[in-house]
Amino acid sequence: MTRKHLLVRGLVQGVGFRWYALEAASRLGLTGWVRNRPDGVVEAEAQGPAEDVEEFAAALRRGPTAARVDAVEQKDVPAGRTEEAFQIL
């Protein structure tokens, strides 16, 4: 089990990015959250099997068709939070 904190920069707000992240995480069976930050960045944490979390990060690098992803920063954070599902905050 692994957990990653991700910051997605670019044209990522107002383009359905959080819903795209929710769908990707739900399809992979991950738990965690995604939210818009006031600085225009989309922030997320995802937890699950390492290969699924990495696939989620790859999906965020692609983004939905209306988005333009310039960069995705990611770092490992301690796993073990007990969310029931992935949610939009």
PyMOL CGO cylinders between C-alpha atoms (Angstrom):
from pymol import cmd
from pymol.cgo import CYLINDER

trace = [
    CYLINDER, 0.00, 0.00, 0.00, 1.34, 3.42, -0.97, 0.3, 1, 1, 1, 1, 1, 1,
    CYLINDER, 1.34, 3.42, -0.97, 0.09, 7.00, -0.81, 0.3, 1, 1, 1, 1, 1, 1,
    CYLINDER, 0.09, 7.00, -0.81, 1.16, 9.93, -2.95, 0.3, 1, 1, 1, 1, 1, 1,
    CYLINDER, 1.16, 9.93, -2.95, 0.56, 13.65, -2.68, 0.3, 1, 1, 1, 1, 1, 1,
    CYLINDER, 0.56, 13.65, -2.68, 0.27, 15.29, -6.12, 0.3, 1, 1, 1, 1, 1, 1,
    CYLINDER, 0.27, 15.29, -6.12, 0.23, 18.89, -7.33, 0.3, 1, 1, 1, 1, 1, 1,
    CYLINDER, 0.23, 18.89, -7.33, -0.95, 19.42, -10.90, 0.3, 1, 1, 1, 1, 1, 1,
    CYLINDER, -0.95, 19.42, -10.90, -0.01, 22.72, -12.59, 0.3, 1, 1, 1, 1, 1, 1,
    CYLINDER, -0.01, 22.72, -12.59, -1.22, 24.23, -15.85, 0.3, 1, 1, 1, 1, 1, 1,
    CYLINDER, -1.22, 24.23, -15.85, -4.71, 24.94, -17.15, 0.3, 1, 1, 1, 1, 1, 1,
    CYLINDER, -4.71, 24.94, -17.15, -6.32, 22.50, -14.73, 0.3, 1, 1, 1, 1, 1, 1,
    CYLINDER, -6.32, 22.50, -14.73, -9.22, 24.38, -13.14, 0.3, 1, 1, 1, 1, 1, 1,
    CYLINDER, -9.22, 24.38, -13.14, -12.55, 24.95, -14.84, 0.3, 1, 1, 1, 1, 1, 1,
    CYLINDER, -12.55, 24.95, -14.84, -11.98, 22.03, -17.24, 0.3, 1, 1, 1, 1, 1, 1,
    CYLINDER, -11.98, 22.03, -17.24, -13.47, 19.09, -15.30, 0.3, 1, 1, 1, 1, 1, 1,
    CYLINDER, -13.47, 19.09, -15.30, -10.12, 18.01, -13.88, 0.3, 1, 1, 1, 1, 1, 1,
    CYLINDER, -10.12, 18.01, -13.88, -11.41, 17.01, -10.43, 0.3, 1, 1, 1, 1, 1, 1,
    CYLINDER, -11.41, 17.01, -10.43, -14.15, 14.85, -11.98, 0.3, 1, 1, 1, 1, 1, 1,
    CYLINDER, -14.15, 14.85, -11.98, -11.56, 13.30, -14.30, 0.3, 1, 1, 1, 1, 1, 1,
    CYLINDER, -11.56, 13.30, -14.30, -9.37, 12.51, -11.26, 0.3, 1, 1, 1, 1, 1, 1,
    CYLINDER, -9.37, 12.51, -11.26, -12.35, 11.07, -9.37, 0.3, 1, 1, 1, 1, 1, 1,
    CYLINDER, -12.35, 11.07, -9.37, -13.22, 8.78, -12.29, 0.3, 1, 1, 1, 1, 1, 1,
    CYLINDER, -13.22, 8.78, -12.29, -9.61, 7.61, -12.70, 0.3, 1, 1, 1, 1, 1, 1,
    CYLINDER, -9.61, 7.61, -12.70, -9.18, 6.92, -8.97, 0.3, 1, 1, 1, 1, 1, 1,
    CYLINDER, -9.18, 6.92, -8.97, -12.54, 5.15, -8.71, 0.3, 1, 1, 1, 1, 1, 1,
    CYLINDER, -12.54, 5.15, -8.71, -11.74, 2.96, -11.74, 0.3, 1, 1, 1, 1, 1, 1,
    CYLINDER, -11.74, 2.96, -11.74, -8.45, 1.96, -10.05, 0.3, 1, 1, 1, 1, 1, 1,
    CYLINDER, -8.45, 1.96, -10.05, -10.08, 1.36, -6.65, 0.3, 1, 1, 1, 1, 1, 1,
    CYLINDER, -10.08, 1.36, -6.65, -8.02, 4.07, -4.91, 0.3, 1, 1, 1, 1, 1, 1,
    CYLINDER, -8.02, 4.07, -4.91, -8.94, 6.10, -1.87, 0.3, 1, 1, 1, 1, 1, 1,
    CYLINDER, -8.94, 6.10, -1.87, -8.02, 9.72, -1.20, 0.3, 1, 1, 1, 1, 1, 1,
    CYLINDER, -8.02, 9.72, -1.20, -9.12, 13.13, -2.38, 0.3, 1, 1, 1, 1, 1, 1,
    CYLINDER, -9.12, 13.13, -2.38, -8.72, 15.90, -4.96, 0.3, 1, 1, 1, 1, 1, 1,
    CYLINDER, -8.72, 15.90, -4.96, -9.36, 19.64, -4.65, 0.3, 1, 1, 1, 1, 1, 1,
    CYLINDER, -9.36, 19.64, -4.65, -8.76, 22.98, -6.34, 0.3, 1, 1, 1, 1, 1, 1,
    CYLINDER, -8.76, 22.98, -6.34, -6.35, 25.33, -4.60, 0.3, 1, 1, 1, 1, 1, 1,
    CYLINDER, -6.35, 25.33, -4.60, -6.74, 29.12, -4.71, 0.3, 1, 1, 1, 1, 1, 1,
    CYLINDER, -6.74, 29.12, -4.71, -3.45, 29.42, -6.65, 0.3, 1, 1, 1, 1, 1, 1,
    CYLINDER, -3.45, 29.42, -6.65, -4.87, 27.55, -9.68, 0.3, 1, 1, 1, 1, 1, 1,
    CYLINDER, -4.87, 27.55, -9.68, -3.24, 24.21, -8.81, 0.3, 1, 1, 1, 1, 1, 1,
    CYLINDER, -3.24, 24.21, -8.81, -5.15, 20.94, -8.46, 0.3, 1, 1, 1, 1, 1, 1,
    CYLINDER, -5.15, 20.94, -8.46, -4.00, 19.01, -5.37, 0.3, 1, 1, 1, 1, 1, 1,
    CYLINDER, -4.00, 19.01, -5.37, -4.65, 15.33, -4.73, 0.3, 1, 1, 1, 1, 1, 1,
    CYLINDER, -4.65, 15.33, -4.73, -3.70, 12.42, -2.51, 0.3, 1, 1, 1, 1, 1, 1,
    CYLINDER, -3.70, 12.42, -2.51, -4.23, 8.86, -3.65, 0.3, 1, 1, 1, 1, 1, 1,
    CYLINDER, -4.23, 8.86, -3.65, -3.74, 5.60, -1.76, 0.3, 1, 1, 1, 1, 1, 1,
    CYLINDER, -3.74, 5.60, -1.76, -3.71, 2.00, -2.94, 0.3, 1, 1, 1, 1, 1, 1,
    CYLINDER, -3.71, 2.00, -2.94, -1.42, -0.57, -4.53, 0.3, 1, 1, 1, 1, 1, 1,
    CYLINDER, -1.42, -0.57, -4.53, 1.76, 1.11, -5.84, 0.3, 1, 1, 1, 1, 1, 1,
    CYLINDER, 1.76, 1.11, -5.84, 1.14, 0.24, -9.49, 0.3, 1, 1, 1, 1, 1, 1,
    CYLINDER, 1.14, 0.24, -9.49, -2.41, 1.64, -9.35, 0.3, 1, 1, 1, 1, 1, 1,
    CYLINDER, -2.41, 1.64, -9.35, -1.27, 4.87, -7.69, 0.3, 1, 1, 1, 1, 1, 1,
    CYLINDER, -1.27, 4.87, -7.69, 1.39, 5.24, -10.40, 0.3, 1, 1, 1, 1, 1, 1,
    CYLINDER, 1.39, 5.24, -10.40, -1.26, 4.69, -13.08, 0.3, 1, 1, 1, 1, 1, 1,
    CYLINDER, -1.26, 4.69, -13.08, -3.36, 7.40, -11.41, 0.3, 1, 1, 1, 1, 1, 1,
    CYLINDER, -3.36, 7.40, -11.41, -0.39, 9.80, -11.49, 0.3, 1, 1, 1, 1, 1, 1,
    CYLINDER, -0.39, 9.80, -11.49, 0.06, 9.01, -15.20, 0.3, 1, 1, 1, 1, 1, 1,
    CYLINDER, 0.06, 9.01, -15.20, -3.63, 9.80, -15.81, 0.3, 1, 1, 1, 1, 1, 1,
    CYLINDER, -3.63, 9.80, -15.81, -3.19, 13.16, -14.08, 0.3, 1, 1, 1, 1, 1, 1,
    CYLINDER, -3.19, 13.16, -14.08, -0.20, 13.92, -16.32, 0.3, 1, 1, 1, 1, 1, 1,
    CYLINDER, -0.20, 13.92, -16.32, -2.49, 13.36, -19.35, 0.3, 1, 1, 1, 1, 1, 1,
    CYLINDER, -2.49, 13.36, -19.35, -5.51, 15.18, -17.90, 0.3, 1, 1, 1, 1, 1, 1,
    CYLINDER, -5.51, 15.18, -17.90, -8.91, 15.58, -19.55, 0.3, 1, 1, 1, 1, 1, 1,
    CYLINDER, -8.91, 15.58, -19.55, -9.02, 16.85, -23.13, 0.3, 1, 1, 1, 1, 1, 1,
    CYLINDER, -9.02, 16.85, -23.13, -9.80, 20.48, -22.16, 0.3, 1, 1, 1, 1, 1, 1,
    CYLINDER, -9.80, 20.48, -22.16, -6.85, 20.69, -19.74, 0.3, 1, 1, 1, 1, 1, 1,
    CYLINDER, -6.85, 20.69, -19.74, -3.23, 21.57, -20.34, 0.3, 1, 1, 1, 1, 1, 1,
    CYLINDER, -3.23, 21.57, -20.34, -0.97, 19.90, -17.79, 0.3, 1, 1, 1, 1, 1, 1,
    CYLINDER, -0.97, 19.90, -17.79, 2.40, 21.65, -17.48, 0.3, 1, 1, 1, 1, 1, 1,
    CYLINDER, 2.40, 21.65, -17.48, 3.78, 19.70, -14.52, 0.3, 1, 1, 1, 1, 1, 1,
    CYLINDER, 3.78, 19.70, -14.52, 2.85, 17.12, -11.91, 0.3, 1, 1, 1, 1, 1, 1,
    CYLINDER, 2.85, 17.12, -11.91, 4.83, 17.14, -8.68, 0.3, 1, 1, 1, 1, 1, 1,
    CYLINDER, 4.83, 17.14, -8.68, 4.48, 14.05, -6.55, 0.3, 1, 1, 1, 1, 1, 1,
    CYLINDER, 4.48, 14.05, -6.55, 5.87, 12.84, -3.27, 0.3, 1, 1, 1, 1, 1, 1,
    CYLINDER, 5.87, 12.84, -3.27, 5.32, 9.82, -1.10, 0.3, 1, 1, 1, 1, 1, 1,
    CYLINDER, 5.32, 9.82, -1.10, 3.40, 10.39, 2.12, 0.3, 1, 1, 1, 1, 1, 1,
    CYLINDER, 3.40, 10.39, 2.12, 2.62, 7.89, 4.89, 0.3, 1, 1, 1, 1, 1, 1,
    CYLINDER, 2.62, 7.89, 4.89, -0.09, 5.42, 3.88, 0.3, 1, 1, 1, 1, 1, 1,
    CYLINDER, -0.09, 5.42, 3.88, -2.76, 4.14, 6.18, 0.3, 1, 1, 1, 1, 1, 1,
    CYLINDER, -2.76, 4.14, 6.18, -5.45, 6.82, 6.19, 0.3, 1, 1, 1, 1, 1, 1,
    CYLINDER, -5.45, 6.82, 6.19, -8.85, 5.21, 6.40, 0.3, 1, 1, 1, 1, 1, 1,
    CYLINDER, -8.85, 5.21, 6.40, -10.95, 6.90, 3.72, 0.3, 1, 1, 1, 1, 1, 1,
    CYLINDER, -10.95, 6.90, 3.72, -13.75, 4.77, 2.37, 0.3, 1, 1, 1, 1, 1, 1,
    CYLINDER, -13.75, 4.77, 2.37, -13.43, 6.06, -1.20, 0.3, 1, 1, 1, 1, 1, 1,
    CYLINDER, -13.43, 6.06, -1.20, -11.88, 8.78, -3.36, 0.3, 1, 1, 1, 1, 1, 1,
    CYLINDER, -11.88, 8.78, -3.36, -13.68, 12.11, -3.07, 0.3, 1, 1, 1, 1, 1, 1,
    CYLINDER, -13.68, 12.11, -3.07, -13.71, 15.67, -4.32, 0.3, 1, 1, 1, 1, 1, 1,
    CYLINDER, -13.71, 15.67, -4.32, -13.15, 18.13, -1.47, 0.3, 1, 1, 1, 1, 1, 1,
]
cmd.load_cgo(trace, "trace")
